[in-house]
Amino acid sequence: MGTVCTGPPGGEYLSAVNQQLLDPVRITVVQNSPDVTLDAFAVRLGPDVRLVRPFDGDALPAATDLGDGLVVLGGQMSAYADDVAPWLPALRDLLAAAVFSDVPTLGICLGAQLLAVAGGGKVQVAAPPGREAGLTRVFWKAGAEGDPVLGPIARAAAGTGKRARSFTVSMHADAIIDLPEGASWLGMSDMYPYQAFRHGSALGVQFHPEATLATIRGWADQHDDVDTTNILADAAPFEGEVLETGRLLAESFLAVVHDDVARRGVRA
């Protein structure tokens, strides 16, 4: 992706990425903690991102004012920590409304946990397996290859000839233990089962496709139960694959948003 492909005589076909540059979509991004940012996705999601920082006093938008898509990032609080983050009830409601309205949505880490809870699922705080930190192997279930966002990643993984898996990075101690009714379970890791799921128009991923190893270093340094040196040493040989997983996911999500705008025939 990102190149101009020559089609039959008399025409050129723009890739999804180049089309996004010509006709950028408007995506609302909710950032829940100062240190959990868009990171590599700041460039990948295009120039028309509206960043909402409720911890800094920003009001959450109404469901009718999300633009063309919604991304909810991670955070340092639990999905139930309404006393610490008083905007969480409204954010859970917003996620439920986005699914009801078929808005393309991506929930990352805490965002995925909030999505699960908003749909009637459950999250366990301080889950017994412990903190999942650093390099993470996500094994794709059969349905992942047909998912509009995860499909390119899962199909690429299947093409390796090994069990379909991709390398990414994680940093979480809470975990989803029940999915919303009717949700599709799409991926698991060695430590936790619910690494990826689809709930209507929303995809939830427990891992961090937006994070670079520099960001993982900063997060790891905040936790006494993480050996920063060891997790970075484990992840460094796979940094290219980690970044590729993130790139594919971001581009696929943008393609879904563009397709949805074209299907609706109007801009949000």
HELIX and SHEET records of a PDB file:
HELIX    1   1 ALA A   16  LEU A   22  1                                   7    
HELIX    2   2 PHE A   41  ARG A   44  1                                   4    
HELIX    3   3 PRO A   54  ASP A   56  5                                   3    
HELIX    4   4 ALA A   63  ASP A   65  5                                   3    
HELIX    5   5 LEU A   88  PHE A  100  1                                  13    
HELIX    6   6 LEU A  110  ALA A  118  1                                   9    
HELIX    7   7 ALA A  142  GLY A  146  5                                   5    
HELIX    8   8 GLY A  151  ALA A  158  1                                   8    
HELIX    9   9 LEU A  213  ALA A  220  1                                   8    
HELIX   10  10 THR A  228  ALA A  235  1                                   8    
HELIX   11  11 ALA A  236  PHE A  238  5                                   3    
HELIX   12  12 GLU A  239  ARG A  264  1                                  26    
SHEET    1   A 2 VAL A   4  THR A   6  0                                        
SHEET    2   A 2 GLU A  12  LEU A  14 -1                                        
SHEET    1   B 9 VAL A  49  VAL A  52  0                                        
SHEET    2   B 9 ILE A  27  VAL A  30  1                                        
SHEET    3   B 9 GLY A  69  VAL A  72  1                                        
SHEET    4   B 9 THR A 105  ILE A 108  1                                        
SHEET    5   B 9 ALA A 202  VAL A 205  1                                        
SHEET    6   B 9 ALA A 196  HIS A 199 -1                                        
SHEET    7   B 9 SER A 184  MET A 188 -1                                        
SHEET    8   B 9 GLU A 132  TRP A 140 -1                                        
SHEET    9   B 9 ARG A 165  HIS A 172 -1                                        
SHEET    1   C 2 LYS A 122  GLN A 124  0                                        
SHEET    2   C 2 ALA A 175  ASP A 178 -1                                        
END                                                                             
